[in-house]
Amino acid sequence: MKRKGVQILEEALLILVAFIAIGLSIAALGQIQDRINEFIDKIWEGLNWLYKTMFYFLPD
């Protein structure tokens, strides 16, 4: 009987650790997505600057 209670506690802790790991993974993915968006924005700004520099005579 005592072993069954310990097993239930171990499984509950394992589930809790799994949820914590899932939460950390989601947070990390959010930060990675933010960094990728910043990178894409910088590339877009660079291309926009290049376009305006090379074709300054064209209207916006």
MILOBA-727593 format. One line per 3 residues: number of its first residue (from 1); their letters; for each residue x, y, z of C-alpha. Coordinates in nm, 2 decimals, always signed. Each point is the difference from the previous one (the first is absolute). Layout:
<rs>
NUM> a> X Y Z  ...
</rs>
This chain:
<rs>
1> mkr> +0.00 +0.00 +0.00  +0.28 +0.24 +0.09  +0.18 -0.07 -0.33
4> kgv> -0.32 +0.09 -0.20  -0.01 +0.34 +0.17  +0.37 +0.06 -0.08
7> qil> -0.06 -0.10 -0.36  -0.30 +0.24 -0.03  +0.22 +0.28 +0.14
10> eea> +0.28 -0.08 -0.24  -0.24 +0.00 -0.30  -0.16 +0.33 +0.12
13> lli> +0.35 +0.16 +0.03  +0.09 -0.13 -0.35  -0.31 +0.15 -0.15
16> lva> +0.07 +0.33 +0.18  +0.36 +0.00 -0.14  -0.13 -0.07 -0.35
19> fia> -0.24 +0.29 +0.02  +0.28 +0.23 +0.12  +0.22 -0.12 -0.29
22> igl> -0.28 +0.06 -0.25  -0.05 +0.36 +0.14  +0.37 +0.07 -0.03
25> sia> +0.01 -0.13 -0.36  -0.29 +0.22 -0.10  +0.17 +0.30 +0.16
28> alg> +0.33 -0.08 -0.18  -0.19 -0.03 -0.33  -0.16 +0.34 +0.05
31> qiq> +0.34 +0.15 +0.06  +0.14 -0.17 -0.31  -0.29 +0.12 -0.21
34> dri> +0.06 +0.36 +0.12  +0.37 -0.02 -0.10  -0.09 -0.14 -0.34
37> nef> -0.25 +0.28 -0.05  +0.26 +0.26 +0.10  +0.24 -0.16 -0.25
40> idk> -0.25 +0.01 -0.28  -0.09 +0.36 +0.08  +0.36 +0.10 -0.02
43> iwe> +0.04 -0.17 -0.33  -0.31 +0.17 -0.13  +0.12 +0.34 +0.12
46> gln> +0.33 -0.06 -0.18  -0.17 -0.10 -0.32  -0.23 +0.30 +0.02
49> wly> +0.30 +0.23 +0.05  +0.18 -0.16 -0.29  -0.31 +0.05 -0.22
52> ktm> -0.04 +0.36 +0.10  +0.38 +0.07 -0.06  +0.02 -0.17 -0.34
55> fyf> -0.34 +0.12 -0.13  -0.03 +0.34 +0.17  -0.16 +0.14 -0.32
58> lpd> -0.30 -0.23 +0.03  -0.30 +0.12 +0.20  -0.09 -0.18 +0.32
</rs>
